[in-house]
Amino acid sequence: MAYQQTQWVPRTTLGKLVLEGKITNLNEVFEKNIPIKEPEIIDVLLPGIKHEILDVKMVQKQTDAGEITKFKIGVIIGNFDGYVGLGTGKSKQMRFAIDKAIADAKLNIIPVKRGCGHWRCPCGNPHSVPFAVTGKKGSVEITILPAPKGVGLIAGEIAKTILNFAGIKDAWVVSRGETRTTMNFAGAVYEALRKTYLFKK
């Protein structure tokens, strides 16, 4: 399928292959371990992707002309079916900061391996994590544990949002550290989910 957005002129080999329709599946990109350096690649390969703002902050920078205030936005993106990305963006205007954060999240998108890893749940459906995974960001450490079908997401709101975007419906989340720091908490959950794909069991 040809990409309709005529403004996109790919700068990378992967981008050209996607634009030409020679790569049509994101799984292929990760199986070949090809880095994604253009957010438009995700627009083509995962057209139904959604996003949600996780964090909004005002940051100030001192310059010769005085203080400049910018918005710093943290977002999560995902297709609710095994792919999730986390990104941040800064700009004087919130709309541009959101756009930058979404583009950053697309560059950071990862596949999430799902399964039925709890011994009390023999269903075999991909509703939870396949095994326990731990992620760390700053002072925050998160462990995601497999849960039986129907348990739901036993986690804080940020973790619930990220797990939902990744397509995980049942899990227990244990956290340690300064969990009030939103983006560190989100980053720890993201790093834990990354390990579901990196650690093959």
C-alpha positions as CSV (number, residue, x, y, z in Angstrom):
1,M,0.0,0.0,0.0
2,A,1.5,3.4,-1.0
3,Y,1.8,6.1,1.6
4,Q,-0.6,8.9,0.8
5,Q,1.2,11.8,2.6
6,T,3.1,13.4,-0.2
7,Q,5.1,15.7,2.1
8,W,7.1,12.7,3.5
9,V,10.4,12.3,1.7
10,P,12.2,9.4,3.5
11,R,15.7,10.0,4.7
12,T,16.6,6.5,5.6
13,T,16.7,3.2,3.8
14,L,14.0,1.8,6.0
15,G,11.8,4.8,5.2
16,K,12.3,4.2,1.5
17,L,11.4,0.5,1.8
18,V,8.2,1.3,3.7
19,L,7.2,4.1,1.2
20,E,7.8,1.7,-1.7
21,G,5.7,-1.0,0.0
22,K,8.6,-3.4,0.3
23,I,8.1,-3.6,4.1
24,T,4.5,-3.7,5.2
25,N,4.8,-5.1,8.7
26,L,6.4,-3.7,11.9
27,N,7.3,-7.2,13.1
28,E,9.7,-7.4,10.2
29,V,11.4,-4.2,11.3
30,F,12.1,-5.6,14.8
31,E,13.0,-9.1,13.6
32,K,15.7,-7.5,11.5
33,N,16.7,-5.2,14.3
34,I,16.4,-2.1,12.1
35,P,16.4,1.2,14.0
36,I,13.3,3.5,13.4
37,K,14.5,7.0,12.8
38,E,11.4,8.5,11.1
39,P,8.0,8.8,12.8
40,E,6.3,8.5,9.5
41,I,7.3,4.9,9.3
42,I,4.9,4.2,12.3
43,D,2.2,6.2,10.6
44,V,2.3,3.8,7.7
45,L,2.8,0.5,9.5
46,L,0.5,1.2,12.4
47,P,-2.1,3.6,11.1
48,G,-4.6,3.0,14.0
49,I,-2.2,4.1,16.7
50,K,-3.6,6.2,19.6
51,H,-2.0,8.5,22.1
52,E,-2.7,9.9,25.6
53,I,-0.9,12.7,27.5
54,L,0.6,11.4,30.7
55,D,2.3,14.5,32.1
56,V,2.3,18.3,31.5
57,K,4.9,20.6,33.0
58,M,6.1,24.2,32.6
59,V,9.9,24.5,32.3
60,Q,11.8,27.8,32.3
61,K,15.1,28.7,30.7
62,Q,17.1,31.8,31.4
63,T,18.4,33.6,28.3
64,D,19.9,37.0,27.5
65,A,16.4,38.2,26.7
66,G,15.0,36.9,30.0
67,E,13.1,33.8,31.0
68,I,11.6,31.6,28.4
69,T,8.8,29.3,29.5
70,K,8.0,26.1,27.6
71,F,5.6,23.2,27.9
72,K,7.1,19.8,28.5
73,I,4.7,17.0,27.6
74,G,5.0,13.3,28.2
75,V,2.8,11.0,26.1
76,I,2.2,7.3,25.6
77,I,1.2,5.8,22.3
78,G,0.0,2.3,21.4
79,N,-2.2,0.1,19.2
80,F,-3.7,-1.8,22.2
81,D,-2.4,-5.0,20.5
82,G,1.3,-5.5,21.4
83,Y,3.0,-2.1,20.5
84,V,3.7,0.8,22.8
85,G,5.9,3.9,22.8
86,L,6.8,6.6,25.3
87,G,8.0,10.1,24.4
88,T,8.5,13.7,25.5
89,G,8.5,17.0,23.7
90,K,9.1,20.7,24.6
91,S,7.8,23.8,22.9
92,K,6.5,27.3,23.8
93,Q,3.1,26.2,22.4
94,M,1.4,23.2,23.9
95,R,0.2,21.9,20.6
96,F,3.7,21.8,19.2
97,A,5.0,20.2,22.4
98,I,2.4,17.4,22.1
99,D,3.3,16.8,18.4
100,K,7.0,16.6,19.3
101,A,6.2,14.1,22.1
102,I,4.1,11.9,19.8
103,A,6.9,11.9,17.2
104,D,9.4,11.0,19.9
105,A,7.2,8.2,21.1
106,K,6.9,6.8,17.6
107,L,10.7,6.6,17.4
108,N,10.7,4.8,20.8
109,I,8.0,2.3,19.9
110,I,8.6,-1.3,21.1
111,P,6.9,-4.7,20.6
112,V,5.5,-6.2,23.8
113,K,5.4,-9.9,24.1
114,R,2.1,-11.0,25.7
115,G,1.1,-14.4,27.0
116,C,-0.6,-16.3,29.8
117,G,2.2,-16.7,32.3
118,H,0.3,-17.4,35.5
119,W,0.3,-21.0,36.7
120,R,-3.4,-20.7,37.8
121,C,-4.5,-19.6,34.4
122,P,-4.3,-22.3,31.7
123,C,-6.2,-20.3,29.0
124,G,-3.2,-19.8,26.8
125,N,-4.5,-16.4,25.5
126,P,-2.2,-13.3,25.3
127,H,-3.9,-11.3,28.1
128,S,-1.0,-10.8,30.5
129,V,2.8,-10.7,30.5
130,P,4.4,-14.1,29.8
131,F,6.7,-13.9,32.8
132,A,7.7,-11.4,35.5
133,V,9.7,-8.4,34.3
134,T,11.3,-5.5,36.1
135,G,12.1,-2.0,34.8
136,K,14.0,0.9,36.4
137,K,14.0,4.7,35.7
138,G,15.6,7.1,38.1
139,S,14.7,6.1,41.6
140,V,11.6,4.1,40.5
141,E,11.6,0.4,40.1
142,I,8.6,-1.5,38.7
143,T,7.9,-5.2,38.6
144,I,5.1,-6.5,36.4
145,L,3.8,-9.9,37.3
146,P,1.6,-12.3,35.3
147,A,-2.0,-12.5,36.5
148,P,-4.9,-15.0,35.8
149,K,-7.5,-13.9,33.3
150,G,-10.2,-11.7,34.9
151,V,-8.0,-10.2,37.6
152,G,-7.6,-6.9,35.6
153,L,-4.8,-4.5,36.1
154,I,-3.8,-4.1,39.8
155,A,-1.7,-1.0,39.4
156,G,-1.6,2.8,39.6
157,E,-3.3,4.9,37.0
158,I,-0.2,5.6,34.9
159,A,0.8,1.9,34.8
160,K,-2.8,1.0,33.9
161,T,-2.8,3.4,31.0
162,I,0.5,2.1,29.6
163,L,-0.4,-1.5,30.0
164,N,-3.8,-0.9,28.3
165,F,-2.0,0.8,25.4
166,A,0.2,-2.2,25.1
167,G,-2.7,-4.6,25.0
168,I,-2.2,-6.2,28.5
169,K,-5.5,-6.8,30.3
170,D,-4.4,-8.6,33.5
171,A,-1.3,-8.0,35.6
172,W,0.0,-7.2,39.1
173,V,2.3,-4.2,39.3
174,V,4.7,-3.7,42.3
175,S,6.5,-0.4,42.6
176,R,9.4,1.0,44.7
177,G,11.0,4.4,44.9
178,E,9.7,7.9,44.2
179,T,6.6,6.9,42.2
180,R,5.1,10.4,42.3
181,T,7.5,11.4,39.5
182,T,5.2,10.6,36.6
183,M,7.6,10.2,33.7
184,N,10.1,8.2,35.8
185,F,7.2,5.9,36.8
186,A,6.1,5.7,33.2
187,G,9.7,5.0,32.0
188,A,10.1,2.2,34.5
189,V,6.9,0.5,33.2
190,Y,8.1,1.0,29.6
191,E,11.5,-0.5,30.4
192,A,9.8,-3.5,32.0
193,L,7.6,-4.1,29.0
194,R,10.7,-3.8,26.7
195,K,12.1,-6.9,28.5
196,T,9.1,-9.0,27.5
197,Y,10.5,-8.9,24.0
198,L,14.2,-8.9,24.8
199,F,14.1,-11.8,27.2
200,K,13.0,-14.9,25.4
201,K,11.8,-17.7,27.6
